[in-house]
């Protein structure tokens, strides 16, 4: 849990990426938010890490990409085919 500036808020933030590419997922009352998807070939690796945390792709309600390079948006199409945003 990470507290922010003495605010009375805490977030569960998980990095389901690796040492090369960070893919963050955190929980909100509306569902999970994913920041970056990572490279296209990493889809199954991220899925396994999410499953270990008890998270499935259908629980992701928002995806944020800082820009559209392949290291940030690589498996976005595959992800969007599995979830309803």
N, C-alpha and C positions, 0 to 999 in steps of 0.2 A: 504494500500500500504506500502511496506517495501522497503526503500532505502538501498543500500549496499555500505558501505565504500566510501561515497561521489562520487560514480560512477554515471553516468547519466542513471541509469537503475532502474526501479521500477517493482515489480511483484505483481500480485494479488494472494495471497496465502490463501487458505481456509482449515480449519481443519473440515472435515466432519465426524470425529470420535466422541469419547466421552471421559469421564474422565479416562477411563481405557486404551483405545487404540486410538492412533492418526492416522488418515488417511488424508494425505495432498493431495490437488489438486491445481495445479497452471497452469496458462495459458501461452502458448508460441505462437509464430506465426505459429507453426506447429500443434497446438492443445493443449489439456490439458495433463498434466503429473500427474499420481497418484503415491504416495509413500505409500506403504503398502495398503493392502486391508482390513486387520482386520479379525476378526473371521468369520467363514462361516455363522453363524446365523445372522450376521449383514448386509447382503446384502441389504435387503429392507430398513433398517434404513439409510444406506449410500445413497441409491438411492433417498429417500425422501429429505435428506439434499441437495444433488446435485440439484434436481429439484427445490427446493426453491431458489437456486442460479441461476436458468436458465440453468443448465448444464445437459446434458443427457449422459449416458454411451458411446454412439457412438462418442462423441466428445473427449474421452480419447484416445490418440494415443500412449502413452508410460506408462508402469507400472514398477516401480522399487521396489524391495524387498531387504531389507538389509540381510535377510537370510530366510530360508524356514520353519520356525516354523508356527504353525497354527494361531498364533495371528498376523502374518504378511502376510500370504498367504492363509488365510482361504477360501475366496470366489473367488480366482483367476480363477479357472476353469469356474465358472459361468460367471465371467466378460469376459473372453476370448471368450466365446461362443456368446457374444453379440456385441463385437467390432472387428474391423479389424485392427490389428496392423501392 
